[in-house]
Amino acid sequence: MKAKYQIFKIKGKRFIVKLDYNELINDYEYHMYIRHLIMPQQAIAAYFTKSYETYNEEHRRYEAYSEKYDITVYYTYLKDEDILLITAFYKGGLYE
């Protein structure tokens, strides 16, 4: 499977977002959009307005929820404090 990543620099932080190759359109699309109809900008806004956050030891990721946007974001830190946005989806998930 082909994959690429895109970097967003916002408020002094670097967010890395995965793009998946879509063979139907012969182009790359945001993984979180294909799966959950969330654009990276929405996930980043939810990250900055976290209402709750927990660390999932089993999956080695943070799981945060933004009441303001009703979006749950899964992410982890990479080297140099870069943030890999794993995915995001509507609804509170664990926090509902």
Phi, psi and omega in degrees: 000133178276140177214148175227170178228149177237144181251133174244130177250114184220131177052042177076007179244152176250121178253130181250129185235133181279139172246136177254147177281127179254107183294336180293325181249359181054046180203171180264144176224157180295129179307312183292334177284317179300318185278321191225007179060035176247129176275153180305322180298325177291318179295320179293318177299319178295321178302316183283348180240035182304131174264324180221153177205142176217158176255126179266103182299318183300318183259000179051055180210159172269145178233112185237152179232136176250112176297323183303317183254355184054047181231135172260136181237131172254129182207167175215162178266139175253186179300155180059026177065016172295148182247119176269114176278108184287309175192173177207151180205157177287154178093159185284346179058244181295340189260004180285000000 
